[in-house]
Amino acid sequence: MKKNNLTSLEKKSFAGWVPRKPLQKFLDIKNTAMSEFPQKYGVRTTRIGNRVYYSLSDIQRLLDQNVTDQL
């Protein structure tokens, strides 16, 4: 993933929390996969009304844990 994409996701975050839609677009996953995402990968969420926000630090940790060396 390009660094500028992660930067754009960081710009859409507020105090370390990212709304669902920008994260879903960044990860290029559909609604069903997004609903399973927190349980499957241990990403913390918070909810305000009907809106779900995801922990940006958990997303960054997940990306860092899945780095592969491809030359």
N, CA, C, O and CB atoms as a CASP TS submission, in Angstrom:
PFRMAT TS
TARGET T0000
AUTHOR 0000-0000-0000
METHOD Language model
MODEL 1
PARENT N/A
ATOM      1  N   MET     1       0.831  -1.174   0.000  1.00  0.00           N
ATOM      2  CA  MET     1       0.000   0.000   0.000  1.00  0.00           C
ATOM      3  C   MET     1       0.875   1.237   0.000  1.00  0.00           C
ATOM      4  O   MET     1       1.939   1.260   0.620  1.00  0.00           O
ATOM      5  CB  MET     1      -0.945  -0.002   1.198  1.00  0.00           C
ATOM      6  N   LYS     2       0.436   2.231  -0.676  1.00  0.00           N
ATOM      7  CA  LYS     2       1.217   3.442  -0.775  1.00  0.00           C
ATOM      8  C   LYS     2       1.122   4.240   0.513  1.00  0.00           C
ATOM      9  O   LYS     2       0.084   4.270   1.174  1.00  0.00           O
ATOM     10  CB  LYS     2       0.756   4.280  -1.958  1.00  0.00           C
ATOM     11  N   LYS     3       2.232   4.888   0.857  1.00  0.00           N
ATOM     12  CA  LYS     3       2.271   5.678   2.075  1.00  0.00           C
ATOM     13  C   LYS     3       1.250   6.809   2.036  1.00  0.00           C
ATOM     14  O   LYS     3       0.647   7.127   3.060  1.00  0.00           O
ATOM     15  CB  LYS     3       3.665   6.238   2.293  1.00  0.00           C
ATOM     16  N   ASN     4       1.047   7.421   0.870  1.00  0.00           N
ATOM     17  CA  ASN     4       0.093   8.528   0.792  1.00  0.00           C
ATOM     18  C   ASN     4      -1.329   8.063   1.080  1.00  0.00           C
ATOM     19  O   ASN     4      -2.145   8.856   1.549  1.00  0.00           O
ATOM     20  CB  ASN     4       0.155   9.182  -0.582  1.00  0.00           C
ATOM     21  N   ASN     5      -1.648   6.789   0.809  1.00  0.00           N
ATOM     22  CA  ASN     5      -2.973   6.275   1.154  1.00  0.00           C
ATOM     23  C   ASN     5      -3.157   6.217   2.659  1.00  0.00           C
ATOM     24  O   ASN     5      -4.218   6.579   3.169  1.00  0.00           O
ATOM     25  CB  ASN     5      -3.187   4.890   0.546  1.00  0.00           C
ATOM     26  N   LEU     6      -2.124   5.760   3.384  1.00  0.00           N
ATOM     27  CA  LEU     6      -2.198   5.719   4.838  1.00  0.00           C
ATOM     28  C   LEU     6      -2.281   7.137   5.393  1.00  0.00           C
ATOM     29  O   LEU     6      -2.994   7.382   6.366  1.00  0.00           O
ATOM     30  CB  LEU     6      -0.980   4.976   5.426  1.00  0.00           C
ATOM     31  N   THR     7      -1.562   8.063   4.785  1.00  0.00           N
ATOM     32  CA  THR     7      -1.622   9.453   5.214  1.00  0.00           C
ATOM     33  C   THR     7      -3.021  10.013   5.031  1.00  0.00           C
ATOM     34  O   THR     7      -3.507  10.750   5.889  1.00  0.00           O
ATOM     35  CB  THR     7      -0.611  10.295   4.443  1.00  0.00           C
ATOM     36  N   SER     8      -3.676   9.678   3.929  1.00  0.00           N
ATOM     37  CA  SER     8      -5.043  10.166   3.720  1.00  0.00           C
ATOM     38  C   SER     8      -5.994   9.575   4.756  1.00  0.00           C
ATOM     39  O   SER     8      -6.934  10.242   5.190  1.00  0.00           O
ATOM     40  CB  SER     8      -5.528   9.821   2.299  1.00  0.00           C
ATOM     41  N   LEU     9      -5.754   8.331   5.152  1.00  0.00           N
ATOM     42  CA  LEU     9      -6.571   7.705   6.192  1.00  0.00           C
ATOM     43  C   LEU     9      -6.337   8.408   7.526  1.00  0.00           C
ATOM     44  O   LEU     9      -7.280   8.637   8.283  1.00  0.00           O
ATOM     45  CB  LEU     9      -6.248   6.193   6.312  1.00  0.00           C
ATOM     46  N   GLU    10      -5.091   8.748   7.812  1.00  0.00           N
ATOM     47  CA  GLU    10      -4.772   9.469   9.050  1.00  0.00           C
ATOM     48  C   GLU    10      -5.461  10.826   9.074  1.00  0.00           C
ATOM     49  O   GLU    10      -5.917  11.271  10.127  1.00  0.00           O
ATOM     50  CB  GLU    10      -3.251   9.647   9.199  1.00  0.00           C
ATOM     51  N   LYS    11      -5.540  11.487   7.922  1.00  0.00           N
ATOM     52  CA  LYS    11      -6.192  12.799   7.844  1.00  0.00           C
ATOM     53  C   LYS    11      -7.683  12.701   8.127  1.00  0.00           C
ATOM     54  O   LYS    11      -8.288  13.658   8.610  1.00  0.00           O
ATOM     55  CB  LYS    11      -5.968  13.423   6.471  1.00  0.00           C
ATOM     56  N   LYS    12      -8.285  11.544   7.828  1.00  0.00           N
ATOM     57  CA  LYS    12      -9.721  11.363   8.067  1.00  0.00           C
ATOM     58  C   LYS    12     -10.013  10.875   9.478  1.00  0.00           C
ATOM     59  O   LYS    12     -11.173  10.734   9.866  1.00  0.00           O
ATOM     60  CB  LYS    12     -10.297  10.384   7.063  1.00  0.00           C
ATOM     61  N   SER    13      -8.964  10.618  10.242  1.00  0.00           N
ATOM     62  CA  SER    13      -9.161  10.134  11.604  1.00  0.00           C
ATOM     63  C   SER    13      -9.332  11.312  12.558  1.00  0.00           C
ATOM     64  O   SER    13      -8.952  12.443  12.252  1.00  0.00           O
ATOM     65  CB  SER    13      -7.976   9.247  12.047  1.00  0.00           C
ATOM     66  N   PHE    14      -9.900  11.027  13.696  1.00  0.00           N
ATOM     67  CA  PHE    14     -10.064  12.025  14.744  1.00  0.00           C
ATOM     68  C   PHE    14      -9.627  11.390  16.052  1.00  0.00           C
ATOM     69  O   PHE    14     -10.221  10.412  16.507  1.00  0.00           O
ATOM     70  CB  PHE    14     -11.543  12.545  14.826  1.00  0.00           C
ATOM     71  N   ALA    15      -8.600  11.941  16.645  1.00  0.00           N
ATOM     72  CA  ALA    15      -8.078  11.455  17.930  1.00  0.00           C
ATOM     73  C   ALA    15      -7.810   9.952  17.892  1.00  0.00           C
ATOM     74  O   ALA    15      -8.059   9.238  18.863  1.00  0.00           O
ATOM     75  CB  ALA    15      -9.064  11.779  19.061  1.00  0.00           C
ATOM     76  N   GLY    16      -7.291   9.481  16.740  1.00  0.00           N
ATOM     77  CA  GLY    16      -6.926   8.073  16.635  1.00  0.00           C
ATOM     78  C   GLY    16      -8.050   7.137  16.255  1.00  0.00           C
ATOM     79  O   GLY    16      -7.884   5.921  16.342  1.00  0.00           O
ATOM     80  N   TRP    17      -9.189   7.661  15.835  1.00  0.00           N
ATOM     81  CA  TRP    17     -10.334   6.836  15.432  1.00  0.00           C
ATOM     82  C   TRP    17     -10.717   7.167  14.005  1.00  0.00           C
ATOM     83  O   TRP    17     -10.819   8.336  13.634  1.00  0.00           O
ATOM     84  CB  TRP    17     -11.542   7.052  16.380  1.00  0.00           C
ATOM     85  N   VAL    18     -10.932   6.113  13.191  1.00  0.00           N
ATOM     86  CA  VAL    18     -11.230   6.274  11.771  1.00  0.00           C
ATOM     87  C   VAL    18     -12.658   5.812  11.496  1.00  0.00           C
ATOM     88  O   VAL    18     -13.055   4.739  11.952  1.00  0.00           O
ATOM     89  CB  VAL    18     -10.218   5.482  10.898  1.00  0.00           C
ATOM     90  N   PRO    19     -13.436   6.604  10.756  1.00  0.00           N
ATOM     91  CA  PRO    19     -14.783   6.161  10.384  1.00  0.00           C
ATOM     92  C   PRO    19     -14.735   4.924   9.483  1.00  0.00           C
ATOM     93  O   PRO    19     -13.729   4.665   8.824  1.00  0.00           O
ATOM     94  CB  PRO    19     -15.538   7.295   9.676  1.00  0.00           C
ATOM     95  N   ARG    20     -15.813   4.182   9.465  1.00  0.00           N
ATOM     96  CA  ARG    20     -15.892   2.936   8.717  1.00  0.00           C
ATOM     97  C   ARG    20     -15.659   3.119   7.221  1.00  0.00           C
ATOM     98  O   ARG    20     -14.855   2.394   6.635  1.00  0.00           O
ATOM     99  CB  ARG    20     -17.228   2.301   8.940  1.00  0.00           C
ATOM    100  N   LYS    21     -16.334   4.056   6.602  1.00  0.00           N
ATOM    101  CA  LYS    21     -16.264   4.181   5.141  1.00  0.00           C
ATOM    102  C   LYS    21     -14.855   4.470   4.619  1.00  0.00           C
ATOM    103  O   LYS    21     -14.422   3.793   3.686  1.00  0.00           O
ATOM    104  CB  LYS    21     -17.192   5.274   4.684  1.00  0.00           C
ATOM    105  N   PRO    22     -14.115   5.443   5.173  1.00  0.00           N
ATOM    106  CA  PRO    22     -12.750   5.643   4.672  1.00  0.00           C
ATOM    107  C   PRO    22     -11.852   4.419   4.889  1.00  0.00           C
ATOM    108  O   PRO    22     -11.009   4.109   4.047  1.00  0.00           O
ATOM    109  CB  PRO    22     -12.129   6.852   5.349  1.00  0.00           C
ATOM    110  N   LEU    23     -12.033   3.729   6.012  1.00  0.00           N
ATOM    111  CA  LEU    23     -11.238   2.531   6.276  1.00  0.00           C
ATOM    112  C   LEU    23     -11.610   1.417   5.303  1.00  0.00           C
ATOM    113  O   LEU    23     -10.739   0.713   4.791  1.00  0.00           O
ATOM    114  CB  LEU    23     -11.435   2.059   7.728  1.00  0.00           C
ATOM    115  N   GLN    24     -12.890   1.263   5.054  1.00  0.00           N
ATOM    116  CA  GLN    24     -13.366   0.244   4.121  1.00  0.00           C
ATOM    117  C   GLN    24     -12.806   0.513   2.721  1.00  0.00           C
ATOM    118  O   GLN    24     -12.393  -0.414   2.025  1.00  0.00           O
ATOM    119  CB  GLN    24     -14.917   0.211   4.090  1.00  0.00           C
ATOM    120  N   LYS    25     -12.795   1.756   2.321  1.00  0.00           N
ATOM    121  CA  LYS    25     -12.244   2.117   1.012  1.00  0.00           C
ATOM    122  C   LYS    25     -10.738   1.857   0.981  1.00  0.00           C
ATOM    123  O   LYS    25     -10.226   1.319  -0.001  1.00  0.00           O
ATOM    124  CB  LYS    25     -12.540   3.600   0.686  1.00  0.00           C
ATOM    125  N   PHE    26     -10.032   2.229   2.038  1.00  0.00           N
ATOM    126  CA  PHE    26      -8.586   2.025   2.127  1.00  0.00           C
ATOM    127  C   PHE    26      -8.223   0.549   2.022  1.00  0.00           C
ATOM    128  O   PHE    26      -7.277   0.187   1.324  1.00  0.00           O
ATOM    129  CB  PHE    26      -8.049   2.601   3.434  1.00  0.00           C
ATOM    130  N   LEU    27      -8.979  -0.306   2.720  1.00  0.00           N
ATOM    131  CA  LEU    27      -8.706  -1.737   2.727  1.00  0.00           C
ATOM    132  C   LEU    27      -9.304  -2.462   1.519  1.00  0.00           C
ATOM    133  O   LEU    27      -8.973  -3.618   1.259  1.00  0.00           O
ATOM    134  CB  LEU    27      -9.236  -2.348   3.998  1.00  0.00           C
ATOM    135  N   ASP    28     -10.185  -1.778   0.785  1.00  0.00           N
ATOM    136  CA  ASP    28     -10.861  -2.339  -0.376  1.00  0.00           C
ATOM    137  C   ASP    28     -11.583  -3.643  -0.013  1.00  0.00           C
ATOM    138  O   ASP    28     -11.374  -4.682  -0.638  1.00  0.00           O
ATOM    139  CB  ASP    28      -9.853  -2.584  -1.508  1.00  0.00           C
ATOM    140  N   ILE    29     -12.438  -3.558   1.011  1.00  0.00           N
ATOM    141  CA  ILE    29     -13.229  -4.710   1.421  1.00  0.00           C
ATOM    142  C   ILE    29     -14.706  -4.349   1.448  1.00  0.00           C
ATOM    143  O   ILE    29     -15.062  -3.178   1.584  1.00  0.00           O
ATOM    144  CB  ILE    29     -12.774  -5.220   2.798  1.00  0.00           C
ATOM    145  N   LYS    30     -15.549  -5.338   1.322  1.00  0.00           N
ATOM    146  CA  LYS    30     -16.995  -5.139   1.262  1.00  0.00           C
ATOM    147  C   LYS    30     -17.606  -5.091   2.664  1.00  0.00           C
ATOM    148  O   LYS    30     -16.915  -5.313   3.658  1.00  0.00           O
ATOM    149  CB  LYS    30     -17.650  -6.254   0.440  1.00  0.00           C
ATOM    150  N   ASN    31     -18.904  -4.801   2.734  1.00  0.00           N
ATOM    151  CA  ASN    31     -19.603  -4.620   4.006  1.00  0.00           C
ATOM    152  C   ASN    31     -19.514  -5.835   4.927  1.00  0.00           C
ATOM    153  O   ASN    31     -19.290  -5.686   6.128  1.00  0.00           O
ATOM    154  CB  ASN    31     -21.045  -4.301   3.746  1.00  0.00           C
ATOM    155  N   THR    32     -19.687  -7.032   4.375  1.00  0.00           N
ATOM    156  CA  THR    32     -19.658  -8.234   5.202  1.00  0.00           C
ATOM    157  C   THR    32     -18.287  -8.417   5.845  1.00  0.00           C
ATOM    158  O   THR    32     -18.191  -8.687   7.042  1.00  0.00           O
ATOM    159  CB  THR    32     -20.020  -9.468   4.366  1.00  0.00           C
ATOM    160  N   ALA    33     -17.241  -8.271   5.061  1.00  0.00           N
ATOM    161  CA  ALA    33     -15.877  -8.399   5.590  1.00  0.00           C
ATOM    162  C   ALA    33     -15.609  -7.312   6.620  1.00  0.00           C
ATOM    163  O   ALA    33     -14.916  -7.547   7.610  1.00  0.00           O
ATOM    164  CB  ALA    33     -14.836  -8.322   4.450  1.00  0.00           C
ATOM    165  N   MET    34     -16.156  -6.126   6.388  1.00  0.00           N
ATOM    166  CA  MET    34     -15.950  -5.021   7.332  1.00  0.00           C
ATOM    167  C   MET    34     -16.626  -5.319   8.661  1.00  0.00           C
ATOM    168  O   MET    34     -16.088  -4.966   9.711  1.00  0.00           O
ATOM    169  CB  MET    34     -16.486  -3.701   6.750  1.00  0.00           C
ATOM    170  N   SER    35     -17.772  -5.947   8.646  1.00  0.00           N
ATOM    171  CA  SER    35     -18.470  -6.251   9.895  1.00  0.00           C
ATOM    172  C   SER    35     -17.732  -7.315  10.704  1.00  0.00           C
ATOM    173  O   SER    35     -17.827  -7.332  11.931  1.00  0.00           O
ATOM    174  CB  SER    35     -19.898  -6.715   9.602  1.00  0.00           C
ATOM    175  N   GLU    36     -17.001  -8.199  10.036  1.00  0.00           N
ATOM    176  CA  GLU    36     -16.231  -9.242  10.714  1.00  0.00           C
ATOM    177  C   GLU    36     -14.836  -8.778  11.111  1.00  0.00           C
ATOM    178  O   GLU    36     -14.159  -9.436  11.900  1.00  0.00           O
ATOM    179  CB  GLU    36     -16.123 -10.459   9.830  1.00  0.00           C
ATOM    180  N   PHE    37     -14.413  -7.661  10.571  1.00  0.00           N
ATOM    181  CA  PHE    37     -13.052  -7.169  10.720  1.00  0.00           C
ATOM    182  C   PHE    37     -12.586  -7.023  12.175  1.00  0.00           C
ATOM    183  O   PHE    37     -11.498  -7.501  12.498  1.00  0.00           O
ATOM    184  CB  PHE    37     -12.936  -5.857  10.037  1.00  0.00           C
ATOM    185  N   PRO    38     -13.352  -6.389  13.062  1.00  0.00           N
ATOM    186  CA  PRO    38     -12.868  -6.220  14.447  1.00  0.00           C
ATOM    187  C   PRO    38     -12.625  -7.538  15.173  1.00  0.00           C
ATOM    188  O   PRO    38     -11.606  -7.693  15.846  1.00  0.00           O
ATOM    189  CB  PRO    38     -13.860  -5.401  15.236  1.00  0.00           C
ATOM    190  N   GLN    39     -13.542  -8.484  15.046  1.00  0.00           N
ATOM    191  CA  GLN    39     -13.389  -9.763  15.739  1.00  0.00           C
ATOM    192  C   GLN    39     -12.263 -10.590  15.135  1.00  0.00           C
ATOM    193  O   GLN    39     -11.497 -11.223  15.861  1.00  0.00           O
ATOM    194  CB  GLN    39     -14.694 -10.549  15.693  1.00  0.00           C
ATOM    195  N   LYS    40     -12.161 -10.588  13.818  1.00  0.00           N
ATOM    196  CA  LYS    40     -11.179 -11.413  13.124  1.00  0.00           C
ATOM    197  C   LYS    40      -9.745 -10.928  13.358  1.00  0.00           C
ATOM    198  O   LYS    40      -8.828 -11.743  13.459  1.00  0.00           O
ATOM    199  CB  LYS    40     -11.481 -11.429  11.636  1.00  0.00           C
ATOM    200  N   TYR    41      -9.546  -9.623  13.444  1.00  0.00           N
ATOM    201  CA  TYR    41      -8.200  -9.065  13.540  1.00  0.00           C
ATOM    202  C   TYR    41      -7.910  -8.340  14.851  1.00  0.00           C
ATOM    203  O   TYR    41      -6.828  -7.774  15.013  1.00  0.00           O
ATOM    204  CB  TYR    41      -7.977  -8.127  12.410  1.00  0.00           C
ATOM    205  N   GLY    42      -8.845  -8.347  15.776  1.00  0.00           N
ATOM    206  CA  GLY    42      -8.608  -7.731  17.075  1.00  0.00           C
ATOM    207  C   GLY    42      -8.504  -6.214  17.032  1.00  0.00           C
ATOM    208  O   GLY    42      -7.736  -5.617  17.787  1.00  0.00           O
ATOM    209  N   VAL    43      -9.268  -5.599  16.158  1.00  0.00           N
ATOM    210  CA  VAL    43      -9.261  -4.144  16.033  1.00  0.00           C
ATOM    211  C   VAL    43     -10.358  -3.571  16.921  1.00  0.00           C
ATOM    212  O   VAL    43     -11.523  -3.956  16.822  1.00  0.00           O
ATOM    213  CB  VAL    43      -9.460  -3.705  14.550  1.00  0.00           C
ATOM    214  N   ARG    44      -9.967  -2.648  17.787  1.00  0.00           N
ATOM    215  CA  ARG    44     -10.947  -2.029  18.693  1.00  0.00           C
ATOM    216  C   ARG    44     -11.861  -1.078  17.923  1.00  0.00           C
ATOM    217  O   ARG    44     -11.448  -0.430  16.962  1.00  0.00           O
ATOM    218  CB  ARG    44     -10.231  -1.270  19.837  1.00  0.00           C
ATOM    219  N   THR    45     -13.099  -1.016  18.368  1.00  0.00           N
ATOM    220  CA  THR    45     -14.077  -0.107  17.772  1.00  0.00           C
ATOM    221  C   THR    45     -14.757   0.697  18.868  1.00  0.00           C
ATOM    222  O   THR    45     -14.739   0.332  20.044  1.00  0.00           O
ATOM    223  CB  THR    45     -15.125  -0.887  16.939  1.00  0.00           C
ATOM    224  N   THR    46     -15.349   1.789  18.452  1.00  0.00           N
ATOM    225  CA  THR    46     -16.220   2.559  19.326  1.00  0.00           C
ATOM    226  C   THR    46     -17.425   2.958  18.491  1.00  0.00           C
ATOM    227  O   THR    46     -17.325   3.108  17.274  1.00  0.00           O
ATOM    228  CB  THR    46     -15.485   3.818  19.936  1.00  0.00           C
ATOM    229  N   ARG    47     -18.538   3.125  19.136  1.00  0.00           N
ATOM    230  CA  ARG    47     -19.775   3.432  18.426  1.00  0.00           C
ATOM    231  C   ARG    47     -20.398   4.683  19.039  1.00  0.00           C
ATOM    232  O   ARG    47     -20.498   4.824  20.258  1.00  0.00           O
ATOM    233  CB  ARG    47     -20.769   2.231  18.482  1.00  0.00           C
ATOM    234  N   ILE    48     -20.812   5.584  18.151  1.00  0.00           N
ATOM    235  CA  ILE    48     -21.571   6.759  18.553  1.00  0.00           C
ATOM    236  C   ILE    48     -22.832   6.748  17.712  1.00  0.00           C
ATOM    237  O   ILE    48     -22.791   7.006  16.509  1.00  0.00           O
ATOM    238  CB  ILE    48     -20.747   8.099  18.367  1.00  0.00           C
ATOM    239  N   GLY    49     -23.947   6.450  18.346  1.00  0.00           N
ATOM    240  CA  GLY    49     -25.189   6.275  17.596  1.00  0.00           C
ATOM    241  C   GLY    49     -25.043   5.085  16.669  1.00  0.00           C
ATOM    242  O   GLY    49     -24.705   3.988  17.114  1.00  0.00           O
ATOM    243  N   ASN    50     -25.294   5.292  15.382  1.00  0.00           N
ATOM    244  CA  ASN    50     -25.151   4.221  14.400  1.00  0.00           C
ATOM    245  C   ASN    50     -23.781   4.190  13.740  1.00  0.00           C
ATOM    246  O   ASN    50     -23.509   3.315  12.918  1.00  0.00           O
ATOM    247  CB  ASN    50     -26.204   4.358  13.346  1.00  0.00           C
ATOM    248  N   ARG    51     -22.928   5.122  14.086  1.00  0.00           N
ATOM    249  CA  ARG    51     -21.608   5.212  13.448  1.00  0.00           C
ATOM    250  C   ARG    51     -20.572   4.405  14.216  1.00  0.00           C
ATOM    251  O   ARG    51     -20.508   4.448  15.444  1.00  0.00           O
ATOM    252  CB  ARG    51     -21.158   6.675  13.345  1.00  0.00           C
ATOM    253  N   VAL    52     -19.760   3.666  13.458  1.00  0.00           N
ATOM    254  CA  VAL    52     -18.701   2.849  14.049  1.00  0.00           C
ATOM    255  C   VAL    52     -17.365   3.443  13.642  1.00  0.00           C
ATOM    256  O   VAL    52     -17.155   3.794  12.481  1.00  0.00           O
ATOM    257  CB  VAL    52     -18.811   1.352  13.601  1.00  0.00           C
ATOM    258  N   TYR    53     -16.465   3.552  14.608  1.00  0.00           N
ATOM    259  CA  TYR    53     -15.123   4.064  14.377  1.00  0.00           C
ATOM    260  C   TYR    53     -14.122   2.999  14.796  1.00  0.00           C
ATOM    261  O   TYR    53     -14.358   2.252  15.745  1.00  0.00           O
ATOM    262  CB  TYR    53     -14.885   5.393  15.151  1.00  0.00           C
ATOM    263  N   TYR    54     -12.999   2.934  14.081  1.00  0.00           N
ATOM    264  CA  TYR    54     -11.984   1.906  14.293  1.00  0.00           C
ATOM    265  C   TYR    54     -10.697   2.552  14.770  1.00  0.00           C
ATOM    266  O   TYR    54     -10.359   3.660  14.354  1.00  0.00           O
ATOM    267  CB  TYR    54     -11.739   1.097  13.002  1.00  0.00           C
ATOM    268  N   SER    55      -9.990   1.866  15.631  1.00  0.00           N
ATOM    269  CA  SER    55      -8.747   2.371  16.194  1.00  0.00           C
ATOM    270  C   SER    55      -7.657   2.420  15.126  1.00  0.00           C
ATOM    271  O   SER    55      -7.291   1.389  14.561  1.00  0.00           O
ATOM    272  CB  SER    55      -8.300   1.499  17.377  1.00  0.00           C
ATOM    273  N   LEU    56      -7.139   3.615  14.850  1.00  0.00           N
ATOM    274  CA  LEU    56      -6.096   3.778  13.852  1.00  0.00           C
ATOM    275  C   LEU    56      -4.814   3.061  14.291  1.00  0.00           C
ATOM    276  O   LEU    56      -4.118   2.485  13.455  1.00  0.00           O
ATOM    277  CB  LEU    56      -5.820   5.269  13.605  1.00  0.00           C
ATOM    278  N   SER    57      -4.499   3.088  15.571  1.00  0.00           N
ATOM    279  CA  SER    57      -3.283   2.403  16.037  1.00  0.00           C
ATOM    280  C   SER    57      -3.401   0.890  15.850  1.00  0.00           C
ATOM    281  O   SER    57      -2.406   0.229  15.552  1.00  0.00           O
ATOM    282  CB  SER    57      -3.015   2.732  17.522  1.00  0.00           C
ATOM    283  N   ASP    58      -4.596   0.337  16.020  1.00  0.00           N
ATOM    284  CA  ASP    58      -4.795  -1.096  15.777  1.00  0.00           C
ATOM    285  C   ASP    58      -4.646  -1.430  14.293  1.00  0.00           C
ATOM    286  O   ASP    58      -4.114  -2.486  13.948  1.00  0.00           O
ATOM    287  CB  ASP    58      -6.182  -1.536  16.278  1.00  0.00           C
ATOM    288  N   ILE    59      -5.107  -0.547  13.419  1.00  0.00           N
ATOM    289  CA  ILE    59      -4.973  -0.745  11.980  1.00  0.00           C
ATOM    290  C   ILE    59      -3.496  -0.713  11.595  1.00  0.00           C
ATOM    291  O   ILE    59      -3.031  -1.551  10.822  1.00  0.00           O
ATOM    292  CB  ILE    59      -5.768   0.334  11.197  1.00  0.00           C
ATOM    293  N   GLN    60      -2.763   0.259  12.139  1.00  0.00           N
ATOM    294  CA  GLN    60      -1.333   0.362  11.850  1.00  0.00           C
ATOM    295  C   GLN    60      -0.583  -0.867  12.364  1.00  0.00           C
ATOM    296  O   GLN    60       0.322  -1.366  11.695  1.00  0.00           O
ATOM    297  CB  GLN    60      -0.750   1.641  12.479  1.00  0.00           C
ATOM    298  N   ARG    61      -0.954  -1.354  13.542  1.00  0.00           N
ATOM    299  CA  ARG    61      -0.331  -2.557  14.103  1.00  0.00           C
ATOM    300  C   ARG    61      -0.590  -3.754  13.201  1.00  0.00           C
ATOM    301  O   ARG    61       0.316  -4.541  12.928  1.00  0.00           O
ATOM    302  CB  ARG    61      -0.862  -2.837  15.526  1.00  0.00           C
ATOM    303  N   LEU    62      -1.818  -3.887  12.742  1.00  0.00           N
ATOM    304  CA  LEU    62      -2.185  -4.993  11.865  1.00  0.00           C
ATOM    305  C   LEU    62      -1.369  -4.953  10.566  1.00  0.00           C
ATOM    306  O   LEU    62      -0.886  -5.985  10.100  1.00  0.00           O
ATOM    307  CB  LEU    62      -3.692  -4.949  11.552  1.00  0.00           C
ATOM    308  N   LEU    63      -1.223  -3.778   9.997  1.00  0.00           N
ATOM    309  CA  LEU    63      -0.424  -3.640   8.772  1.00  0.00           C
ATOM    310  C   LEU    63       1.038  -3.990   9.032  1.00  0.00           C
ATOM    311  O   LEU    63       1.663  -4.684   8.229  1.00  0.00           O
ATOM    312  CB  LEU    63      -0.532  -2.206   8.216  1.00  0.00           C
ATOM    313  N   ASP    64       1.583  -3.517  10.143  1.00  0.00           N
ATOM    314  CA  ASP    64       2.979  -3.805  10.485  1.00  0.00           C
ATOM    315  C   ASP    64       3.218  -5.297  10.726  1.00  0.00           C
ATOM    316  O   ASP    64       4.271  -5.824  10.367  1.00  0.00           O
ATOM    317  CB  ASP    64       3.387  -3.014  11.723  1.00  0.00           C
ATOM    318  N   GLN    65       2.252  -5.971  11.326  1.00  0.00           N
ATOM    319  CA  GLN    65       2.400  -7.398  11.608  1.00  0.00           C
ATOM    320  C   GLN    65       2.346  -8.260  10.359  1.00  0.00           C
ATOM    321  O   GLN    65       2.794  -9.406  10.373  1.00  0.00           O
ATOM    322  CB  GLN    65       1.333  -7.840  12.562  1.00  0.00           C
ATOM    323  N   ASN    66       1.806  -7.718   9.288  1.00  0.00           N
ATOM    324  CA  ASN    66       1.623  -8.501   8.066  1.00  0.00           C
ATOM    325  C   ASN    66       2.539  -8.068   6.936  1.00  0.00           C
ATOM    326  O   ASN    66       2.240  -8.307   5.766  1.00  0.00           O
ATOM    327  CB  ASN    66       0.199  -8.407   7.612  1.00  0.00           C
ATOM    328  N   VAL    67       3.647  -7.436   7.273  1.00  0.00           N
ATOM    329  CA  VAL    67       4.617  -7.034   6.261  1.00  0.00           C
ATOM    330  C   VAL    67       5.329  -8.271   5.730  1.00  0.00           C
ATOM    331  O   VAL    67       5.753  -9.138   6.494  1.00  0.00           O
ATOM    332  CB  VAL    67       5.636  -6.016   6.838  1.00  0.00           C
ATOM    333  N   THR    68       5.451  -8.335   4.434  1.00  0.00           N
ATOM    334  CA  THR    68       6.200  -9.426   3.812  1.00  0.00           C
ATOM    335  C   THR    68       7.378  -8.836   3.043  1.00  0.00           C
ATOM    336  O   THR    68       7.292  -7.731   2.508  1.00  0.00           O
ATOM    337  CB  THR    68       5.286 -10.272   2.868  1.00  0.00           C
ATOM    338  N   ASP    69       8.454  -9.569   2.995  1.00  0.00           N
ATOM    339  CA  ASP    69       9.628  -9.143   2.240  1.00  0.00           C
ATOM    340  C   ASP    69       9.522  -9.697   0.842  1.00  0.00           C
ATOM    341  O   ASP    69       9.738 -10.887   0.612  1.00  0.00           O
ATOM    342  CB  ASP    69      10.944  -9.604   2.919  1.00  0.00           C
ATOM    343  N   GLN    70       9.192  -8.834  -0.080  1.00  0.00           N
ATOM    344  CA  GLN    70       9.110  -9.238  -1.482  1.00  0.00           C
ATOM    345  C   GLN    70      10.080  -8.383  -2.270  1.00  0.00           C
ATOM    346  O   GLN    70       9.941  -7.162  -2.348  1.00  0.00           O
ATOM    347  CB  GLN    70       7.654  -9.100  -2.040  1.00  0.00           C
ATOM    348  N   LEU    71      11.051  -9.039  -2.845  1.00  0.00           N
ATOM    349  CA  LEU    71      12.061  -8.317  -3.624  1.00  0.00           C
ATOM    350  C   LEU    71      11.854  -8.504  -5.100  1.00  0.00           C
ATOM    351  O   LEU    71      12.615  -7.965  -5.904  1.00  0.00           O
ATOM    352  CB  LEU    71      13.452  -8.769  -3.247  1.00  0.00           C
TER
END
